[in-house]
């Protein structure tokens, strides 16, 4: 995982893969995605976008939507 603070971009692999647009959140929620959100909050990282190596660039709000949380 790499964080680019000037760009507010998080680059990661295998922790979070965005769902297709308008897809319902998965059941059960991936514990890896929950852990990612928890670590972003714990470390106070100002992330606007996530670039997963196995998906498309998405706003960080997509991570929170996927795990059923508000950003």
PDB file of N, CA, C and O in Angstrom:
ATOM      1  N   UNK A   1       0.856  -1.155   0.000  1.00  0.00           N
ATOM      2  CA  UNK A   1       0.000   0.000   0.000  1.00  0.00           C
ATOM      3  C   UNK A   1       0.908   1.224   0.000  1.00  0.00           C
ATOM      4  O   UNK A   1       1.947   1.251   0.660  1.00  0.00           O
ATOM      5  N   UNK A   2       0.490   2.236  -0.756  1.00  0.00           N
ATOM      6  CA  UNK A   2       1.215   3.493  -0.831  1.00  0.00           C
ATOM      7  C   UNK A   2       0.233   4.637  -0.692  1.00  0.00           C
ATOM      8  O   UNK A   2      -0.857   4.611  -1.263  1.00  0.00           O
ATOM      9  N   UNK A   3       0.632   5.643   0.075  1.00  0.00           N
ATOM     10  CA  UNK A   3      -0.191   6.830   0.274  1.00  0.00           C
ATOM     11  C   UNK A   3       0.555   8.025  -0.296  1.00  0.00           C
ATOM     12  O   UNK A   3       1.697   8.288   0.082  1.00  0.00           O
ATOM     13  N   UNK A   4      -0.089   8.752  -1.206  1.00  0.00           N
ATOM     14  CA  UNK A   4       0.478   9.965  -1.777  1.00  0.00           C
ATOM     15  C   UNK A   4      -0.281  11.149  -1.182  1.00  0.00           C
ATOM     16  O   UNK A   4      -1.361  11.495  -1.660  1.00  0.00           O
ATOM     17  N   UNK A   5       0.281  11.777  -0.133  1.00  0.00           N
ATOM     18  CA  UNK A   5      -0.456  12.814   0.585  1.00  0.00           C
ATOM     19  C   UNK A   5      -0.789  14.044  -0.257  1.00  0.00           C
ATOM     20  O   UNK A   5      -1.878  14.598  -0.107  1.00  0.00           O
ATOM     21  N   UNK A   6       0.101  14.486  -1.127  1.00  0.00           N
ATOM     22  CA  UNK A   6      -0.181  15.670  -1.941  1.00  0.00           C
ATOM     23  C   UNK A   6      -1.372  15.422  -2.871  1.00  0.00           C
ATOM     24  O   UNK A   6      -2.160  16.331  -3.131  1.00  0.00           O
ATOM     25  N   UNK A   7      -1.498  14.203  -3.366  1.00  0.00           N
ATOM     26  CA  UNK A   7      -2.588  13.838  -4.270  1.00  0.00           C
ATOM     27  C   UNK A   7      -3.806  13.320  -3.519  1.00  0.00           C
ATOM     28  O   UNK A   7      -4.885  13.177  -4.093  1.00  0.00           O
ATOM     29  N   UNK A   8      -3.625  13.039  -2.224  1.00  0.00           N
ATOM     30  CA  UNK A   8      -4.670  12.424  -1.394  1.00  0.00           C
ATOM     31  C   UNK A   8      -5.146  11.118  -2.017  1.00  0.00           C
ATOM     32  O   UNK A   8      -6.342  10.830  -2.074  1.00  0.00           O
ATOM     33  N   UNK A   9      -4.175  10.337  -2.482  1.00  0.00           N
ATOM     34  CA  UNK A   9      -4.435   9.097  -3.205  1.00  0.00           C
ATOM     35  C   UNK A   9      -3.837   7.923  -2.440  1.00  0.00           C
ATOM     36  O   UNK A   9      -2.680   7.960  -2.021  1.00  0.00           O
ATOM     37  N   UNK A  10      -4.643   6.884  -2.264  1.00  0.00           N
ATOM     38  CA  UNK A  10      -4.179   5.640  -1.652  1.00  0.00           C
ATOM     39  C   UNK A  10      -4.116   4.582  -2.749  1.00  0.00           C
ATOM     40  O   UNK A  10      -5.105   4.327  -3.436  1.00  0.00           O
ATOM     41  N   UNK A  11      -2.950   3.975  -2.904  1.00  0.00           N
ATOM     42  CA  UNK A  11      -2.762   2.896  -3.876  1.00  0.00           C
ATOM     43  C   UNK A  11      -2.630   1.614  -3.070  1.00  0.00           C
ATOM     44  O   UNK A  11      -1.798   1.519  -2.167  1.00  0.00           O
ATOM     45  N   UNK A  12      -3.455   0.630  -3.403  1.00  0.00           N
ATOM     46  CA  UNK A  12      -3.436  -0.617  -2.628  1.00  0.00           C
ATOM     47  C   UNK A  12      -3.748  -1.796  -3.521  1.00  0.00           C
ATOM     48  O   UNK A  12      -4.306  -1.654  -4.609  1.00  0.00           O
ATOM     49  N   UNK A  13      -3.368  -2.978  -3.028  1.00  0.00           N
ATOM     50  CA  UNK A  13      -3.618  -4.212  -3.777  1.00  0.00           C
ATOM     51  C   UNK A  13      -4.269  -5.242  -2.863  1.00  0.00           C
ATOM     52  O   UNK A  13      -3.810  -5.478  -1.745  1.00  0.00           O
ATOM     53  N   UNK A  14      -5.332  -5.845  -3.349  1.00  0.00           N
ATOM     54  CA  UNK A  14      -5.963  -7.000  -2.710  1.00  0.00           C
ATOM     55  C   UNK A  14      -6.688  -6.722  -1.395  1.00  0.00           C
ATOM     56  O   UNK A  14      -7.149  -7.663  -0.750  1.00  0.00           O
ATOM     57  N   UNK A  15      -6.802  -5.473  -0.982  1.00  0.00           N
ATOM     58  CA  UNK A  15      -7.512  -5.158   0.255  1.00  0.00           C
ATOM     59  C   UNK A  15      -8.935  -4.706  -0.052  1.00  0.00           C
ATOM     60  O   UNK A  15      -9.871  -5.050   0.669  1.00  0.00           O
ATOM     61  N   UNK A  16      -9.092  -3.935  -1.120  1.00  0.00           N
ATOM     62  CA  UNK A  16     -10.394  -3.425  -1.515  1.00  0.00           C
ATOM     63  C   UNK A  16     -10.455  -3.386  -3.029  1.00  0.00           C
ATOM     64  O   UNK A  16      -9.580  -2.814  -3.679  1.00  0.00           O
ATOM     65  N   UNK A  17     -11.485  -3.992  -3.588  1.00  0.00           N
ATOM     66  CA  UNK A  17     -11.752  -3.924  -5.023  1.00  0.00           C
ATOM     67  C   UNK A  17     -13.134  -3.334  -5.193  1.00  0.00           C
ATOM     68  O   UNK A  17     -14.109  -3.891  -4.689  1.00  0.00           O
ATOM     69  N   UNK A  18     -13.237  -2.205  -5.900  1.00  0.00           N
ATOM     70  CA  UNK A  18     -14.546  -1.580  -6.072  1.00  0.00           C
ATOM     71  C   UNK A  18     -15.538  -2.509  -6.777  1.00  0.00           C
ATOM     72  O   UNK A  18     -15.177  -3.298  -7.650  1.00  0.00           O
ATOM     73  N   UNK A  19     -16.768  -2.384  -6.373  1.00  0.00           N
ATOM     74  CA  UNK A  19     -17.841  -3.129  -7.020  1.00  0.00           C
ATOM     75  C   UNK A  19     -18.241  -2.426  -8.312  1.00  0.00           C
ATOM     76  O   UNK A  19     -17.903  -1.258  -8.505  1.00  0.00           O
ATOM     77  N   UNK A  20     -18.948  -3.108  -9.192  1.00  0.00           N
ATOM     78  CA  UNK A  20     -19.484  -2.416 -10.361  1.00  0.00           C
ATOM     79  C   UNK A  20     -20.419  -1.299  -9.903  1.00  0.00           C
ATOM     80  O   UNK A  20     -21.034  -1.398  -8.841  1.00  0.00           O
ATOM     81  N   UNK A  21     -20.527  -0.240 -10.701  1.00  0.00           N
ATOM     82  CA  UNK A  21     -21.433   0.852 -10.324  1.00  0.00           C
ATOM     83  C   UNK A  21     -22.846   0.342 -10.042  1.00  0.00           C
ATOM     84  O   UNK A  21     -23.364  -0.511 -10.763  1.00  0.00           O
ATOM     85  N   UNK A  22     -23.455   0.869  -8.996  1.00  0.00           N
ATOM     86  CA  UNK A  22     -24.822   0.549  -8.574  1.00  0.00           C
ATOM     87  C   UNK A  22     -25.010  -0.880  -8.075  1.00  0.00           C
ATOM     88  O   UNK A  22     -26.147  -1.324  -7.922  1.00  0.00           O
ATOM     89  N   UNK A  23     -23.934  -1.606  -7.821  1.00  0.00           N
ATOM     90  CA  UNK A  23     -24.050  -2.965  -7.273  1.00  0.00           C
ATOM     91  C   UNK A  23     -24.342  -2.863  -5.773  1.00  0.00           C
ATOM     92  O   UNK A  23     -23.851  -1.952  -5.106  1.00  0.00           O
ATOM     93  N   UNK A  24     -25.126  -3.777  -5.250  1.00  0.00           N
ATOM     94  CA  UNK A  24     -25.376  -3.757  -3.799  1.00  0.00           C
ATOM     95  C   UNK A  24     -24.112  -4.148  -3.030  1.00  0.00           C
ATOM     96  O   UNK A  24     -23.270  -4.875  -3.557  1.00  0.00           O
ATOM     97  N   UNK A  25     -23.974  -3.674  -1.798  1.00  0.00           N
ATOM     98  CA  UNK A  25     -22.815  -4.062  -0.984  1.00  0.00           C
ATOM     99  C   UNK A  25     -22.776  -5.577  -0.782  1.00  0.00           C
ATOM    100  O   UNK A  25     -23.824  -6.220  -0.728  1.00  0.00           O
ATOM    101  N   UNK A  26     -21.597  -6.140  -0.674  1.00  0.00           N
ATOM    102  CA  UNK A  26     -21.482  -7.588  -0.520  1.00  0.00           C
ATOM    103  C   UNK A  26     -21.945  -8.037   0.869  1.00  0.00           C
ATOM    104  O   UNK A  26     -21.898  -7.288   1.845  1.00  0.00           O
ATOM    105  N   UNK A  27     -22.386  -9.279   0.910  1.00  0.00           N
ATOM    106  CA  UNK A  27     -22.761  -9.901   2.173  1.00  0.00           C
ATOM    107  C   UNK A  27     -22.061 -11.250   2.220  1.00  0.00           C
ATOM    108  O   UNK A  27     -22.312 -12.084   1.350  1.00  0.00           O
ATOM    109  N   UNK A  28     -21.216 -11.497   3.173  1.00  0.00           N
ATOM    110  CA  UNK A  28     -20.779 -10.605   4.242  1.00  0.00           C
ATOM    111  C   UNK A  28     -19.763  -9.594   3.728  1.00  0.00           C
ATOM    112  O   UNK A  28     -19.190  -9.763   2.652  1.00  0.00           O
ATOM    113  N   UNK A  29     -19.551  -8.557   4.501  1.00  0.00           N
ATOM    114  CA  UNK A  29     -18.573  -7.527   4.166  1.00  0.00           C
ATOM    115  C   UNK A  29     -17.174  -8.098   4.372  1.00  0.00           C
ATOM    116  O   UNK A  29     -16.932  -8.847   5.318  1.00  0.00           O
ATOM    117  N   UNK A  30     -16.259  -7.735   3.477  1.00  0.00           N
ATOM    118  CA  UNK A  30     -14.883  -8.219   3.591  1.00  0.00           C
ATOM    119  C   UNK A  30     -14.199  -7.623   4.820  1.00  0.00           C
ATOM    120  O   UNK A  30     -14.182  -6.403   4.981  1.00  0.00           O
ATOM    121  N   UNK A  31     -13.639  -8.460   5.681  1.00  0.00           N
ATOM    122  CA  UNK A  31     -12.927  -7.930   6.850  1.00  0.00           C
ATOM    123  C   UNK A  31     -11.691  -7.118   6.447  1.00  0.00           C
ATOM    124  O   UNK A  31     -11.252  -6.252   7.203  1.00  0.00           O
ATOM    125  N   UNK A  32     -11.134  -7.385   5.281  1.00  0.00           N
ATOM    126  CA  UNK A  32      -9.974  -6.633   4.805  1.00  0.00           C
ATOM    127  C   UNK A  32     -10.362  -5.190   4.492  1.00  0.00           C
ATOM    128  O   UNK A  32      -9.612  -4.260   4.793  1.00  0.00           O
ATOM    129  N   UNK A  33     -11.537  -5.007   3.887  1.00  0.00           N
ATOM    130  CA  UNK A  33     -12.015  -3.658   3.581  1.00  0.00           C
ATOM    131  C   UNK A  33     -12.349  -2.896   4.855  1.00  0.00           C
ATOM    132  O   UNK A  33     -12.075  -1.700   4.956  1.00  0.00           O
ATOM    133  N   UNK A  34     -12.933  -3.576   5.819  1.00  0.00           N
ATOM    134  CA  UNK A  34     -13.239  -2.947   7.116  1.00  0.00           C
ATOM    135  C   UNK A  34     -11.944  -2.535   7.799  1.00  0.00           C
ATOM    136  O   UNK A  34     -11.854  -1.433   8.342  1.00  0.00           O
ATOM    137  N   UNK A  35     -10.946  -3.402   7.779  1.00  0.00           N
ATOM    138  CA  UNK A  35      -9.656  -3.093   8.374  1.00  0.00           C
ATOM    139  C   UNK A  35      -8.998  -1.896   7.686  1.00  0.00           C
ATOM    140  O   UNK A  35      -8.383  -1.060   8.347  1.00  0.00           O
ATOM    141  N   UNK A  36      -9.122  -1.815   6.381  1.00  0.00           N
ATOM    142  CA  UNK A  36      -8.571  -0.677   5.644  1.00  0.00           C
ATOM    143  C   UNK A  36      -9.212   0.622   6.119  1.00  0.00           C
ATOM    144  O   UNK A  36      -8.505   1.587   6.408  1.00  0.00           O
ATOM    145  N   UNK A  37     -10.527   0.659   6.204  1.00  0.00           N
ATOM    146  CA  UNK A  37     -11.224   1.859   6.670  1.00  0.00           C
ATOM    147  C   UNK A  37     -10.817   2.210   8.095  1.00  0.00           C
ATOM    148  O   UNK A  37     -10.602   3.382   8.406  1.00  0.00           O
ATOM    149  N   UNK A  38     -10.711   1.218   8.953  1.00  0.00           N
ATOM    150  CA  UNK A  38     -10.284   1.454  10.332  1.00  0.00           C
ATOM    151  C   UNK A  38      -8.879   2.038  10.387  1.00  0.00           C
ATOM    152  O   UNK A  38      -8.616   2.951  11.170  1.00  0.00           O
ATOM    153  N   UNK A  39      -7.981   1.522   9.567  1.00  0.00           N
ATOM    154  CA  UNK A  39      -6.606   2.013   9.553  1.00  0.00           C
ATOM    155  C   UNK A  39      -6.503   3.421   8.973  1.00  0.00           C
ATOM    156  O   UNK A  39      -5.684   4.215   9.435  1.00  0.00           O
ATOM    157  N   UNK A  40      -7.306   3.739   7.984  1.00  0.00           N
ATOM    158  CA  UNK A  40      -7.315   5.114   7.458  1.00  0.00           C
ATOM    159  C   UNK A  40      -7.704   6.094   8.557  1.00  0.00           C
ATOM    160  O   UNK A  40      -7.089   7.151   8.703  1.00  0.00           O
ATOM    161  N   UNK A  41      -8.723   5.739   9.325  1.00  0.00           N
ATOM    162  CA  UNK A  41      -9.176   6.609  10.421  1.00  0.00           C
ATOM    163  C   UNK A  41      -8.131   6.672  11.531  1.00  0.00           C
ATOM    164  O   UNK A  41      -7.832   7.752  12.041  1.00  0.00           O
ATOM    165  N   UNK A  42      -7.582   5.538  11.902  1.00  0.00           N
ATOM    166  CA  UNK A  42      -6.610   5.483  12.986  1.00  0.00           C
ATOM    167  C   UNK A  42      -5.359   6.287  12.670  1.00  0.00           C
ATOM    168  O   UNK A  42      -4.801   6.953  13.542  1.00  0.00           O
ATOM    169  N   UNK A  43      -4.920   6.221  11.412  1.00  0.00           N
ATOM    170  CA  UNK A  43      -3.705   6.929  11.016  1.00  0.00           C
ATOM    171  C   UNK A  43      -3.975   8.365  10.581  1.00  0.00           C
ATOM    172  O   UNK A  43      -3.041   9.130  10.342  1.00  0.00           O
ATOM    173  N   UNK A  44      -5.256   8.733  10.477  1.00  0.00           N
ATOM    174  CA  UNK A  44      -5.609  10.095  10.105  1.00  0.00           C
ATOM    175  C   UNK A  44      -5.198  10.466   8.693  1.00  0.00           C
ATOM    176  O   UNK A  44      -4.837  11.614   8.435  1.00  0.00           O
ATOM    177  N   UNK A  45      -5.249   9.507   7.773  1.00  0.00           N
ATOM    178  CA  UNK A  45      -4.871   9.791   6.394  1.00  0.00           C
ATOM    179  C   UNK A  45      -5.999  10.509   5.666  1.00  0.00           C
ATOM    180  O   UNK A  45      -7.152  10.080   5.710  1.00  0.00           O
ATOM    181  N   UNK A  46      -5.659  11.595   5.002  1.00  0.00           N
ATOM    182  CA  UNK A  46      -6.637  12.373   4.229  1.00  0.00           C
ATOM    183  C   UNK A  46      -6.686  11.800   2.820  1.00  0.00           C
ATOM    184  O   UNK A  46      -5.963  12.257   1.935  1.00  0.00           O
ATOM    185  N   UNK A  47      -7.525  10.812   2.613  1.00  0.00           N
ATOM    186  CA  UNK A  47      -7.636  10.124   1.325  1.00  0.00           C
ATOM    187  C   UNK A  47      -8.895  10.606   0.610  1.00  0.00           C
ATOM    188  O   UNK A  47      -9.990  10.583   1.172  1.00  0.00           O
ATOM    189  N   UNK A  48      -8.722  11.043  -0.641  1.00  0.00           N
ATOM    190  CA  UNK A  48      -9.869  11.401  -1.466  1.00  0.00           C
ATOM    191  C   UNK A  48     -10.221  10.279  -2.439  1.00  0.00           C
ATOM    192  O   UNK A  48     -11.393  10.035  -2.727  1.00  0.00           O
ATOM    193  N   UNK A  49      -9.181   9.594  -2.943  1.00  0.00           N
ATOM    194  CA  UNK A  49      -9.403   8.541  -3.930  1.00  0.00           C
ATOM    195  C   UNK A  49      -8.564   7.320  -3.593  1.00  0.00           C
ATOM    196  O   UNK A  49      -7.501   7.412  -2.979  1.00  0.00           O
ATOM    197  N   UNK A  50      -9.082   6.169  -4.019  1.00  0.00           N
ATOM    198  CA  UNK A  50      -8.367   4.901  -3.858  1.00  0.00           C
ATOM    199  C   UNK A  50      -8.106   4.335  -5.253  1.00  0.00           C
ATOM    200  O   UNK A  50      -8.998   4.268  -6.100  1.00  0.00           O
ATOM    201  N   UNK A  51      -6.859   3.934  -5.459  1.00  0.00           N
ATOM    202  CA  UNK A  51      -6.469   3.284  -6.703  1.00  0.00           C
ATOM    203  C   UNK A  51      -6.107   1.836  -6.377  1.00  0.00           C
ATOM    204  O   UNK A  51      -4.976   1.543  -5.988  1.00  0.00           O
ATOM    205  N   UNK A  52      -7.082   0.928  -6.539  1.00  0.00           N
ATOM    206  CA  UNK A  52      -6.768  -0.488  -6.322  1.00  0.00           C
ATOM    207  C   UNK A  52      -6.050  -1.038  -7.555  1.00  0.00           C
ATOM    208  O   UNK A  52      -6.382  -0.672  -8.683  1.00  0.00           O
ATOM    209  N   UNK A  53      -5.092  -1.892  -7.349  1.00  0.00           N
ATOM    210  CA  UNK A  53      -4.366  -2.442  -8.492  1.00  0.00           C
ATOM    211  C   UNK A  53      -5.216  -3.415  -9.291  1.00  0.00           C
ATOM    212  O   UNK A  53      -4.837  -3.802 -10.397  1.00  0.00           O
ATOM    213  N   UNK A  54      -6.361  -3.816  -8.746  1.00  0.00           N
ATOM    214  CA  UNK A  54      -7.263  -4.734  -9.454  1.00  0.00           C
ATOM    215  C   UNK A  54      -8.624  -4.091  -9.639  1.00  0.00           C
ATOM    216  O   UNK A  54      -9.646  -4.735  -9.400  1.00  0.00           O
ATOM    217  N   UNK A  55      -8.659  -2.845 -10.056  1.00  0.00           N
ATOM    218  CA  UNK A  55      -9.938  -2.182 -10.243  1.00  0.00           C
ATOM    219  C   UNK A  55      -9.750  -0.762 -10.720  1.00  0.00           C
ATOM    220  O   UNK A  55      -8.655  -0.357 -11.111  1.00  0.00           O
ATOM    221  N   UNK A  56     -10.822  -0.021 -10.681  1.00  0.00           N
ATOM    222  CA  UNK A  56     -10.817   1.360 -11.159  1.00  0.00           C
ATOM    223  C   UNK A  56     -10.604   2.321  -9.993  1.00  0.00           C
ATOM    224  O   UNK A  56     -10.847   1.975  -8.837  1.00  0.00           O
ATOM    225  N   UNK A  57     -10.151   3.520 -10.309  1.00  0.00           N
ATOM    226  CA  UNK A  57      -9.991   4.560  -9.298  1.00  0.00           C
ATOM    227  C   UNK A  57     -11.377   4.977  -8.831  1.00  0.00           C
ATOM    228  O   UNK A  57     -12.267   5.224  -9.644  1.00  0.00           O
ATOM    229  N   UNK A  58     -11.553   5.052  -7.520  1.00  0.00           N
ATOM    230  CA  UNK A  58     -12.853   5.432  -6.954  1.00  0.00           C
ATOM    231  C   UNK A  58     -12.647   6.422  -5.812  1.00  0.00           C
ATOM    232  O   UNK A  58     -11.581   6.459  -5.198  1.00  0.00           O
ATOM    233  N   UNK A  59     -13.671   7.222  -5.532  1.00  0.00           N
ATOM    234  CA  UNK A  59     -13.595   8.062  -4.339  1.00  0.00           C
ATOM    235  C   UNK A  59     -13.590   7.185  -3.095  1.00  0.00           C
ATOM    236  O   UNK A  59     -14.142   6.085  -3.105  1.00  0.00           O
ATOM    237  N   UNK A  60     -12.970   7.670  -2.028  1.00  0.00           N
ATOM    238  CA  UNK A  60     -12.896   6.902  -0.788  1.00  0.00           C
ATOM    239  C   UNK A  60     -14.299   6.589  -0.259  1.00  0.00           C
ATOM    240  O   UNK A  60     -14.481   5.612   0.468  1.00  0.00           O
ATOM    241  N   UNK A  61     -15.275   7.399  -0.611  1.00  0.00           N
ATOM    242  CA  UNK A  61     -16.655   7.139  -0.186  1.00  0.00           C
ATOM    243  C   UNK A  61     -17.146   5.782  -0.677  1.00  0.00           C
ATOM    244  O   UNK A  61     -18.021   5.177  -0.058  1.00  0.00           O
ATOM    245  N   UNK A  62     -16.592   5.305  -1.775  1.00  0.00           N
ATOM    246  CA  UNK A  62     -16.979   3.983  -2.294  1.00  0.00           C
ATOM    247  C   UNK A  62     -16.579   2.874  -1.327  1.00  0.00           C
ATOM    248  O   UNK A  62     -17.318   1.905  -1.156  1.00  0.00           O
ATOM    249  N   UNK A  63     -15.423   3.009  -0.700  1.00  0.00           N
ATOM    250  CA  UNK A  63     -15.001   2.043   0.320  1.00  0.00           C
ATOM    251  C   UNK A  63     -16.015   2.016   1.455  1.00  0.00           C
ATOM    252  O   UNK A  63     -16.462   0.948   1.872  1.00  0.00           O
ATOM    253  N   UNK A  64     -16.374   3.184   1.948  1.00  0.00           N
ATOM    254  CA  UNK A  64     -17.312   3.253   3.070  1.00  0.00           C
ATOM    255  C   UNK A  64     -18.704   2.738   2.686  1.00  0.00           C
ATOM    256  O   UNK A  64     -19.374   2.095   3.494  1.00  0.00           O
ATOM    257  N   UNK A  65     -19.133   3.020   1.465  1.00  0.00           N
ATOM    258  CA  UNK A  65     -20.423   2.497   1.001  1.00  0.00           C
ATOM    259  C   UNK A  65     -20.390   0.972   0.957  1.00  0.00           C
ATOM    260  O   UNK A  65     -21.355   0.312   1.341  1.00  0.00           O
ATOM    261  N   UNK A  66     -19.279   0.424   0.489  1.00  0.00           N
ATOM    262  CA  UNK A  66     -19.138  -1.020   0.365  1.00  0.00           C
ATOM    263  C   UNK A  66     -19.195  -1.727   1.725  1.00  0.00           C
ATOM    264  O   UNK A  66     -19.714  -2.838   1.832  1.00  0.00           O
ATOM    265  N   UNK A  67     -18.662  -1.077   2.754  1.00  0.00           N
ATOM    266  CA  UNK A  67     -18.660  -1.710   4.085  1.00  0.00           C
ATOM    267  C   UNK A  67     -19.837  -1.247   4.935  1.00  0.00           C
ATOM    268  O   UNK A  67     -19.957  -1.645   6.094  1.00  0.00           O
ATOM    269  N   UNK A  68     -20.705  -0.409   4.373  1.00  0.00           N
ATOM    270  CA  UNK A  68     -21.916   0.004   5.090  1.00  0.00           C
ATOM    271  C   UNK A  68     -21.686   1.072   6.148  1.00  0.00           C
ATOM    272  O   UNK A  68     -22.376   1.107   7.167  1.00  0.00           O
ATOM    273  N   UNK A  69     -20.719   1.938   5.902  1.00  0.00           N
ATOM    274  CA  UNK A  69     -20.422   3.043   6.836  1.00  0.00           C
ATOM    275  C   UNK A  69     -20.529   4.382   6.130  1.00  0.00           C
ATOM    276  O   UNK A  69     -20.514   4.456   4.901  1.00  0.00           O
ATOM    277  N   UNK A  70     -20.635   5.429   6.914  1.00  0.00           N
ATOM    278  CA  UNK A  70     -20.559   6.787   6.388  1.00  0.00           C
ATOM    279  C   UNK A  70     -19.116   7.264   6.522  1.00  0.00           C
ATOM    280  O   UNK A  70     -18.457   6.993   7.526  1.00  0.00           O
ATOM    281  N   UNK A  71     -18.630   7.974   5.506  1.00  0.00           N
ATOM    282  CA  UNK A  71     -17.235   8.483   5.596  1.00  0.00           C
ATOM    283  C   UNK A  71     -17.052   9.481   6.707  1.00  0.00           C
ATOM    284  O   UNK A  71     -15.949   9.990   6.904  1.00  0.00           O
TER     285      UNK A  71
END
